[in-house]
Amino acid sequence: MGWYRVGYPGGRDHPAVYGVIHVSPSAARPVPIDNPQSPTMVAYPTVMRVSRDVGLVAFPPSHGVVTADDVRQFNQGLAPSVTIQNWDGDAWVALTTLLVHQAKPPLSNTEEVAVTLPTLSPGAYRIVRHSTTAGDLARVVWVVRNLPHTPGH
């Protein structure tokens, strides 16, 4: 508990940056972020002003080299739907189940699919897709209304 100053002193071509963090027992619990290691699912974008299509691609457990064929086979074993969950401050709460569909180019990966998010209020949401071999894979995305406007987003 207390106030803490954190920072990066800068370096070649990087400015110094500093911040202050207030640690309090009454602070809201942070949103847990899933799949820090393989297998993992990648979502793009992860932060958006309004609900939109989100591209998804999953990567299999890595025991060395992962080939494009490994990624293709792993993605073929994923459910054709995702569950959208909302962070209520204490836990993830299921909102809806949606089908994935073919993603529009340009793709970040040849195995990328997309899910069209419904209109969502600002907050943290988790996209969960089931793998027959690895269980549930999830990625957290945020809807943040005060982001700068970018055409098309």
Phi and psi restraints in degrees (value plus and minus 20) as a CYANA .aco file:
   2 GLY   PHI     108.6   148.6
   2 GLY   PSI    -189.1  -149.1
   3 TRP   PHI    -125.3   -85.3
   3 TRP   PSI     118.5   158.5
   4 TYR   PHI    -153.6  -113.6
   4 TYR   PSI     117.7   157.7
   5 ARG   PHI    -122.0   -82.0
   5 ARG   PSI     107.9   147.9
   6 VAL   PHI    -144.6  -104.6
   6 VAL   PSI     136.6   176.6
   7 GLY   PHI    -196.5  -156.5
   7 GLY   PSI     153.8   193.8
   8 TYR   PHI    -147.5  -107.5
   8 TYR   PSI     101.5   141.5
   9 PRO   PHI     -91.3   -51.3
   9 PRO   PSI     -24.4    15.6
  10 GLY   PHI      69.6   109.6
  10 GLY   PSI     154.4   194.4
  11 GLY   PHI    -197.6  -157.6
  11 GLY   PSI    -186.7  -146.7
  12 ARG   PHI     -72.0   -32.0
  12 ARG   PSI      97.8   137.8
  13 ASP   PHI      41.9    81.9
  13 ASP   PSI      -4.6    35.4
  14 HIS   PHI    -148.7  -108.7
  14 HIS   PSI     103.3   143.3
  15 PRO   PHI     -94.0   -54.0
  15 PRO   PSI     137.9   177.9
  16 ALA   PHI     -92.0   -52.0
  16 ALA   PSI     118.8   158.8
  17 VAL   PHI    -156.1  -116.1
  17 VAL   PSI     121.6   161.6
  18 TYR   PHI    -160.7  -120.7
  18 TYR   PSI     137.3   177.3
  19 GLY   PHI    -173.4  -133.4
  19 GLY   PSI     149.7   189.7
  20 VAL   PHI    -144.7  -104.7
  20 VAL   PSI     113.3   153.3
  21 ILE   PHI    -137.6   -97.6
  21 ILE   PSI     112.3   152.3
  22 HIS   PHI    -125.6   -85.6
  22 HIS   PSI      96.5   136.5
  23 VAL   PHI    -117.7   -77.7
  23 VAL   PSI     103.7   143.7
  24 SER   PHI    -160.4  -120.4
  24 SER   PSI     120.3   160.3
  25 PRO   PHI     -85.6   -45.6
  25 PRO   PSI     -37.2     2.8
  26 SER   PHI    -112.6   -72.6
  26 SER   PSI     -18.9    21.1
  27 ALA   PHI     -87.2   -47.2
  27 ALA   PSI     129.1   169.1
  28 ALA   PHI     -83.9   -43.9
  28 ALA   PSI     125.6   165.6
  29 ARG   PHI     -86.6   -46.6
  29 ARG   PSI     114.0   154.0
  30 PRO   PHI     -89.6   -49.6
  30 PRO   PSI     135.3   175.3
  31 VAL   PHI     -89.9   -49.9
  31 VAL   PSI     104.4   144.4
  32 PRO   PHI     -91.6   -51.6
  32 PRO   PSI     119.4   159.4
  33 ILE   PHI    -129.5   -89.5
  33 ILE   PSI     109.1   149.1
  34 ASP   PHI    -111.2   -71.2
  34 ASP   PSI     148.0   188.0
  35 ASN   PHI      30.3    70.3
  35 ASN   PSI      37.5    77.5
  36 PRO   PHI     -91.8   -51.8
  36 PRO   PSI     -38.2     1.8
  37 GLN   PHI    -150.2  -110.2
  37 GLN   PSI     150.3   190.3
  38 SER   PHI     -90.6   -50.6
  38 SER   PSI     129.9   169.9
  39 PRO   PHI     -91.8   -51.8
  39 PRO   PSI     131.9   171.9
  40 THR   PHI    -162.0  -122.0
  40 THR   PSI     142.2   182.2
  41 MET   PHI    -143.2  -103.2
  41 MET   PSI     116.4   156.4
  42 VAL   PHI    -127.2   -87.2
  42 VAL   PSI     117.9   157.9
  43 ALA   PHI    -143.4  -103.4
  43 ALA   PSI     121.9   161.9
  44 TYR   PHI    -162.5  -122.5
  44 TYR   PSI     107.6   147.6
  45 PRO   PHI    -100.4   -60.4
  45 PRO   PSI     144.7   184.7
  46 THR   PHI    -121.9   -81.9
  46 THR   PSI     -37.8     2.2
  47 VAL   PHI    -149.6  -109.6
  47 VAL   PSI     109.9   149.9
  48 MET   PHI    -165.4  -125.4
  48 MET   PSI     132.6   172.6
  49 ARG   PHI     -95.7   -55.7
  49 ARG   PSI     -60.0   -20.0
  50 VAL   PHI    -153.9  -113.9
  50 VAL   PSI     137.2   177.2
  51 SER   PHI     -79.7   -39.7
  51 SER   PSI     124.3   164.3
  52 ARG   PHI    -182.5  -142.5
  52 ARG   PSI    -194.8  -154.8
  53 ASP   PHI     -87.4   -47.4
  53 ASP   PSI     118.1   158.1
  54 VAL   PHI    -142.0  -102.0
  54 VAL   PSI     104.4   144.4
  55 GLY   PHI     -97.9   -57.9
  55 GLY   PSI     120.6   160.6
  56 LEU   PHI    -152.2  -112.2
  56 LEU   PSI     116.7   156.7
  57 VAL   PHI    -168.0  -128.0
  57 VAL   PSI     120.9   160.9
  58 ALA   PHI    -131.8   -91.8
  58 ALA   PSI     132.1   172.1
  59 PHE   PHI    -143.8  -103.8
  59 PHE   PSI     114.1   154.1
  60 PRO   PHI     -91.6   -51.6
  60 PRO   PSI     149.6   189.6
  61 PRO   PHI     -75.1   -35.1
  61 PRO   PSI     118.4   158.4
  62 SER   PHI    -125.1   -85.1
  62 SER   PSI     103.4   143.4
  63 HIS   PHI    -143.7  -103.7
  63 HIS   PSI      19.2    59.2
  64 GLY   PHI     109.1   149.1
  64 GLY   PSI    -146.5  -106.5
  65 VAL   PHI    -100.2   -60.2
  65 VAL   PSI     113.2   153.2
  66 VAL   PHI    -133.3   -93.3
  66 VAL   PSI     101.5   141.5
  67 THR   PHI    -111.6   -71.6
  67 THR   PSI     146.6   186.6
  68 ALA   PHI     -80.4   -40.4
  68 ALA   PSI     -55.3   -15.3
  69 ASP   PHI     -87.6   -47.6
  69 ASP   PSI     -57.2   -17.2
  70 ASP   PHI     -79.4   -39.4
  70 ASP   PSI     -64.1   -24.1
  71 VAL   PHI     -86.0   -46.0
  71 VAL   PSI     -62.8   -22.8
  72 ARG   PHI     -80.5   -40.5
  72 ARG   PSI     -69.9   -29.9
  73 GLN   PHI     -82.6   -42.6
  73 GLN   PSI     -61.2   -21.2
  74 PHE   PHI     -83.5   -43.5
  74 PHE   PSI     -63.8   -23.8
  75 ASN   PHI     -88.2   -48.2
  75 ASN   PSI     -49.3    -9.3
  76 GLN   PHI     -86.8   -46.8
  76 GLN   PSI     -42.6    -2.6
  77 GLY   PHI    -110.0   -70.0
  77 GLY   PSI     -11.6    28.4
  78 LEU   PHI    -111.3   -71.3
  78 LEU   PSI     131.5   171.5
  79 ALA   PHI     -81.4   -41.4
  79 ALA   PSI     131.5   171.5
  80 PRO   PHI    -100.4   -60.4
  80 PRO   PSI     -14.8    25.2
  81 SER   PHI    -156.1  -116.1
  81 SER   PSI     144.7   184.7
  82 VAL   PHI    -148.9  -108.9
  82 VAL   PSI     135.1   175.1
  83 THR   PHI    -124.4   -84.4
  83 THR   PSI     112.7   152.7
  84 ILE   PHI    -120.2   -80.2
  84 ILE   PSI     106.6   146.6
  85 GLN   PHI    -141.4  -101.4
  85 GLN   PSI     131.2   171.2
  86 ASN   PHI    -135.3   -95.3
  86 ASN   PSI     118.9   158.9
  87 TRP   PHI    -101.8   -61.8
  87 TRP   PSI      99.0   139.0
  88 ASP   PHI    -116.4   -76.4
  88 ASP   PSI     -11.0    29.0
  89 GLY   PHI      84.7   124.7
  89 GLY   PSI     -41.8    -1.8
  90 ASP   PHI    -149.0  -109.0
  90 ASP   PSI     -48.7    -8.7
  91 ALA   PHI    -178.1  -138.1
  91 ALA   PSI     145.4   185.4
  92 TRP   PHI    -102.9   -62.9
  92 TRP   PSI     112.5   152.5
  93 VAL   PHI    -140.0  -100.0
  93 VAL   PSI     105.8   145.8
  94 ALA   PHI     -85.9   -45.9
  94 ALA   PSI     112.5   152.5
  95 LEU   PHI    -124.9   -84.9
  95 LEU   PSI     -70.1   -30.1
  96 THR   PHI    -183.0  -143.0
  96 THR   PSI     146.7   186.7
  97 THR   PHI    -138.1   -98.1
  97 THR   PSI     113.5   153.5
  98 LEU   PHI    -149.3  -109.3
  98 LEU   PSI     128.3   168.3
  99 LEU   PHI    -101.6   -61.6
  99 LEU   PSI     124.3   164.3
 100 VAL   PHI    -103.5   -63.5
 100 VAL   PSI     139.9   179.9
 101 HIS   PHI    -163.8  -123.8
 101 HIS   PSI     152.5   192.5
 102 GLN   PHI     -81.8   -41.8
 102 GLN   PSI     111.6   151.6
 103 ALA   PHI     -98.6   -58.6
 103 ALA   PSI     129.1   169.1
 104 LYS   PHI    -104.3   -64.3
 104 LYS   PSI     118.5   158.5
 105 PRO   PHI     -81.7   -41.7
 105 PRO   PSI     134.9   174.9
 106 PRO   PHI     -99.8   -59.8
 106 PRO   PSI     122.3   162.3
 107 LEU   PHI    -114.5   -74.5
 107 LEU   PSI     127.0   167.0
 108 SER   PHI    -102.3   -62.3
 108 SER   PSI     -39.0     1.0
 109 ASN   PHI    -176.4  -136.4
 109 ASN   PSI     126.7   166.7
 110 THR   PHI     -83.0   -43.0
 110 THR   PSI     -39.2     0.8
 111 GLU   PHI    -115.5   -75.5
 111 GLU   PSI     -14.7    25.3
 112 GLU   PHI     -85.1   -45.1
 112 GLU   PSI     116.6   156.6
 113 VAL   PHI    -141.4  -101.4
 113 VAL   PSI     156.8   196.8
 114 ALA   PHI    -154.2  -114.2
 114 ALA   PSI     138.6   178.6
 115 VAL   PHI    -149.9  -109.9
 115 VAL   PSI     114.6   154.6
 116 THR   PHI    -113.1   -73.1
 116 THR   PSI      91.7   131.7
 117 LEU   PHI     -94.4   -54.4
 117 LEU   PSI     121.5   161.5
 118 PRO   PHI     -92.3   -52.3
 118 PRO   PSI     155.1   195.1
 119 THR   PHI     -82.5   -42.5
 119 THR   PSI     101.5   141.5
 120 LEU   PHI    -141.0  -101.0
 120 LEU   PSI     123.1   163.1
 121 SER   PHI     -91.8   -51.8
 121 SER   PSI     139.5   179.5
 122 PRO   PHI     -75.1   -35.1
 122 PRO   PSI     121.2   161.2
 123 GLY   PHI     131.1   171.1
 123 GLY   PSI    -194.3  -154.3
 124 ALA   PHI    -117.2   -77.2
 124 ALA   PSI     117.4   157.4
 125 TYR   PHI    -153.1  -113.1
 125 TYR   PSI     127.3   167.3
 126 ARG   PHI    -136.6   -96.6
 126 ARG   PSI     111.5   151.5
 127 ILE   PHI    -121.7   -81.7
 127 ILE   PSI     101.2   141.2
 128 VAL   PHI    -138.0   -98.0
 128 VAL   PSI     108.1   148.1
 129 ARG   PHI    -149.1  -109.1
 129 ARG   PSI     113.1   153.1
 130 HIS   PHI    -108.6   -68.6
 130 HIS   PSI     116.8   156.8
 131 SER   PHI    -129.2   -89.2
 131 SER   PSI     115.4   155.4
 132 THR   PHI     -86.6   -46.6
 132 THR   PSI     -43.3    -3.3
 133 THR   PHI    -126.3   -86.3
 133 THR   PSI     -42.1    -2.1
 134 ALA   PHI    -140.9  -100.9
 134 ALA   PSI     -19.8    20.2
 135 GLY   PHI      62.3   102.3
 135 GLY   PSI    -174.3  -134.3
 136 ASP   PHI     -99.3   -59.3
 136 ASP   PSI     113.4   153.4
 137 LEU   PHI    -132.4   -92.4
 137 LEU   PSI     120.2   160.2
 138 ALA   PHI    -161.6  -121.6
 138 ALA   PSI     134.4   174.4
 139 ARG   PHI    -163.1  -123.1
 139 ARG   PSI     118.4   158.4
 140 VAL   PHI    -113.7   -73.7
 140 VAL   PSI     115.5   155.5
 141 VAL   PHI    -148.2  -108.2
 141 VAL   PSI     137.4   177.4
 142 TRP   PHI    -145.4  -105.4
 142 TRP   PSI     121.1   161.1
 143 VAL   PHI    -125.9   -85.9
 143 VAL   PSI      99.0   139.0
 144 VAL   PHI    -151.5  -111.5
 144 VAL   PSI      89.5   129.5
 145 ARG   PHI     -88.1   -48.1
 145 ARG   PSI     -48.3    -8.3
 146 ASN   PHI    -112.9   -72.9
 146 ASN   PSI       1.2    41.2
 147 LEU   PHI     -90.8   -50.8
 147 LEU   PSI     131.7   171.7
 148 PRO   PHI     -80.8   -40.8
 148 PRO   PSI     124.2   164.2
 149 HIS   PHI     -94.7   -54.7
 149 HIS   PSI     110.2   150.2
 150 THR   PHI    -139.3   -99.3
 150 THR   PSI     104.2   144.2
 151 PRO   PHI     -71.4   -31.4
 151 PRO   PSI     113.7   153.7
 152 GLY   PHI      65.3   105.3
 152 GLY   PSI     -19.0    21.0
